[in-house]
Amino acid sequence: MIAQVGNNSTGKPFFVTVRGKIYAESKEGAGEVVEESVDGAALEGRMVVKEVKSESGGSVNLTEADVIVAAGRGLKGAENLPLVKDLAQALKGAFGASRAIVDAGWTEYSNQVGQTGKTVNPKLYIALGISGAIQHLVGMQTSKTIVAVNKDKDAPIFNIASYGIVGDALEIAPALTKKFKAELAD
Ligand SMILES: Cc1cc2nc3c(=O)[nH]c(=O)nc-3n(C[C@H](O)[C@H](O)[C@H](O)COP(=O)(O)OP(=O)(O)OC[C@H]3O[C@@H](n4cnc5c(N)ncnc54)[C@H](O)[C@@H]3O)c2cc1C
């Protein structure tokens, strides 16, 4: 999280927060970083952190991941999600999901990408069986490289994909996993 505290032109104090990784990195380097030292006493609060629990159960954090492999309703059922998770693991990435499969109870809400889920900006986003509804796209469209796998050549996800594969995600996911495992083992 990036935070800024200060005075705007009206003289009133303001506080701005921006979720990390939601914008692509600026190549211009135009911004100026102003570091302020804050009196330690001012930072003291009454809250005590007793425990930090990882919601992703120790796997790669979705919002921090460089690689995300996400599943949609095209995977047909929760029993096929291991095909997607295996590919994510082979690429040392995180598992993501469309809202349709969260609503269907196939996976937890913490994996949801999109308007009412998480906003992500990885180097590589692989969308498997995801149609590309606008509410999903707003959460991932700034990803550097987007690979989409969909049976329907007219699926909207192909409009924003860097690379598209028209085919069955149930066959393509394990084939990619096999290929990446072999390549990355070399
Ligand atoms: C207020 C609001 C907020 C929302 N927020 C979100 C959000 O945060 N995130 C989100 O994702 N959605 C969100 N939605 C829902 C969104 O509109 C879509 O319904 C949802 O994204 C669709 O998910 P999907 O792509 O998995 O399913 P579908 O739209 O059903 O698409 C499934 C796709 O899989 C393809 N397919 C089928 N079989 C195969 C196969 N064997 N191999 C490959 N492809 C196959 C189909 O061609 C299709 O394109 C929101 C909607 C509303 C109204």
Ligand as a Chemical Component Dictionary entry (heavy atoms), coordinates in Angstrom:
data_LIG
# 
_chem_comp.id                   LIG 
_chem_comp.type                 NON-POLYMER 
_chem_comp.pdbx_formal_charge   0 
_chem_comp.three_letter_code    LIG 
# 
loop_
_chem_comp_atom.comp_id 
_chem_comp_atom.atom_id 
_chem_comp_atom.alt_atom_id 
_chem_comp_atom.type_symbol 
_chem_comp_atom.charge 
_chem_comp_atom.model_Cartn_x 
_chem_comp_atom.model_Cartn_y 
_chem_comp_atom.model_Cartn_z 
_chem_comp_atom.pdbx_ordinal 
LIG C1  C1  C 0 -22.091 -6.321  -9.733  1  
LIG C2  C2  C 0 -21.334 -7.474  -10.317 2  
LIG C3  C3  C 0 -20.041 -7.710  -9.877  3  
LIG C4  C4  C 0 -19.305 -8.770  -10.431 4  
LIG N1  N1  N 0 -18.016 -8.993  -9.990  5  
LIG C5  C5  C 0 -17.286 -9.951  -10.576 6  
LIG C6  C6  C 0 -15.926 -10.169 -10.194 7  
LIG O1  O1  O 0 -15.391 -9.532  -9.290  8  
LIG N2  N2  N 0 -15.238 -11.145 -10.844 9  
LIG C7  C7  C 0 -15.787 -11.917 -11.843 10 
LIG O2  O2  O 0 -15.087 -12.786 -12.384 11 
LIG N3  N3  N 0 -17.066 -11.736 -12.196 12 
LIG C8  C8  C 0 -17.827 -10.801 -11.581 13 
LIG N4  N4  N 0 -19.134 -10.665 -11.932 14 
LIG C9  C9  C 0 -19.751 -11.719 -12.780 15 
LIG C10 C10 C 0 -19.475 -11.530 -14.257 16 
LIG O3  O3  O 0 -20.431 -10.676 -14.836 17 
LIG C11 C11 C 0 -19.521 -12.898 -14.966 18 
LIG O4  O4  O 0 -20.762 -13.506 -14.731 19 
LIG C12 C12 C 0 -18.414 -13.867 -14.545 20 
LIG O5  O5  O 0 -17.162 -13.229 -14.602 21 
LIG C13 C13 C 0 -18.432 -15.081 -15.475 22 
LIG O6  O6  O 0 -17.508 -16.025 -15.025 23 
LIG P1  P1  P 0 -16.900 -17.094 -16.023 24 
LIG O7  O7  O 0 -16.179 -16.371 -17.102 25 
LIG O8  O8  O 0 -16.184 -18.079 -15.200 26 
LIG O9  O9  O 0 -18.203 -17.849 -16.560 27 
LIG P2  P2  P 0 -18.951 -17.788 -17.947 28 
LIG O10 O10 O 0 -19.305 -16.387 -18.307 29 
LIG O11 O11 O 0 -20.040 -18.788 -17.854 30 
LIG O12 O12 O 0 -17.862 -18.256 -19.000 31 
LIG C14 C14 C 0 -17.362 -19.541 -19.114 32 
LIG C15 C15 C 0 -16.492 -19.580 -20.340 33 
LIG O13 O13 O 0 -15.887 -20.846 -20.438 34 
LIG C16 C16 C 0 -15.863 -21.227 -21.799 35 
LIG N5  N5  N 0 -15.758 -22.684 -21.816 36 
LIG C17 C17 C 0 -16.739 -23.618 -21.598 37 
LIG N6  N6  N 0 -16.213 -24.849 -21.603 38 
LIG C18 C18 C 0 -14.893 -24.709 -21.814 39 
LIG C19 C19 C 0 -13.808 -25.616 -21.917 40 
LIG N7  N7  N 0 -13.986 -26.946 -21.735 41 
LIG N8  N8  N 0 -12.579 -25.122 -22.140 42 
LIG C20 C20 C 0 -12.356 -23.795 -22.307 43 
LIG N9  N9  N 0 -13.340 -22.880 -22.216 44 
LIG C21 C21 C 0 -14.591 -23.340 -21.969 45 
LIG C22 C22 C 0 -17.120 -20.671 -22.405 46 
LIG O14 O14 O 0 -16.957 -20.501 -23.805 47 
LIG C23 C23 C 0 -17.233 -19.334 -21.662 48 
LIG O15 O15 O 0 -16.602 -18.280 -22.368 49 
LIG C24 C24 C 0 -19.876 -9.610  -11.406 50 
LIG C25 C25 C 0 -21.180 -9.343  -11.856 51 
LIG C26 C26 C 0 -21.900 -8.305  -11.317 52 
LIG C27 C27 C 0 -23.296 -8.047  -11.814 53 
# 
loop_
_chem_comp_bond.comp_id 
_chem_comp_bond.atom_id_1 
_chem_comp_bond.atom_id_2 
_chem_comp_bond.value_order 
_chem_comp_bond.pdbx_ordinal 
LIG C1  C2  SING 1  
LIG C2  C3  SING 2  
LIG C2  C26 DOUB 3  
LIG C3  C4  DOUB 4  
LIG C4  N1  SING 5  
LIG C4  C24 SING 6  
LIG N1  C5  DOUB 7  
LIG C5  C6  SING 8  
LIG C5  C8  SING 9  
LIG C6  O1  DOUB 10 
LIG C6  N2  SING 11 
LIG N2  C7  SING 12 
LIG C7  O2  DOUB 13 
LIG C7  N3  SING 14 
LIG N3  C8  DOUB 15 
LIG C8  N4  SING 16 
LIG N4  C9  SING 17 
LIG N4  C24 SING 18 
LIG C9  C10 SING 19 
LIG C10 O3  SING 20 
LIG C10 C11 SING 21 
LIG C11 O4  SING 22 
LIG C11 C12 SING 23 
LIG C12 O5  SING 24 
LIG C12 C13 SING 25 
LIG C13 O6  SING 26 
LIG O6  P1  SING 27 
LIG P1  O7  DOUB 28 
LIG P1  O8  SING 29 
LIG P1  O9  SING 30 
LIG O9  P2  SING 31 
LIG P2  O10 DOUB 32 
LIG P2  O11 SING 33 
LIG P2  O12 SING 34 
LIG O12 C14 SING 35 
LIG C14 C15 SING 36 
LIG C15 O13 SING 37 
LIG C15 C23 SING 38 
LIG O13 C16 SING 39 
LIG C16 N5  SING 40 
LIG C16 C22 SING 41 
LIG N5  C17 SING 42 
LIG N5  C21 SING 43 
LIG C17 N6  DOUB 44 
LIG N6  C18 SING 45 
LIG C18 C19 SING 46 
LIG C18 C21 DOUB 47 
LIG C19 N7  SING 48 
LIG C19 N8  DOUB 49 
LIG N8  C20 SING 50 
LIG C20 N9  DOUB 51 
LIG N9  C21 SING 52 
LIG C22 O14 SING 53 
LIG C22 C23 SING 54 
LIG C23 O15 SING 55 
LIG C24 C25 DOUB 56 
LIG C25 C26 SING 57 
LIG C26 C27 SING 58 
# 
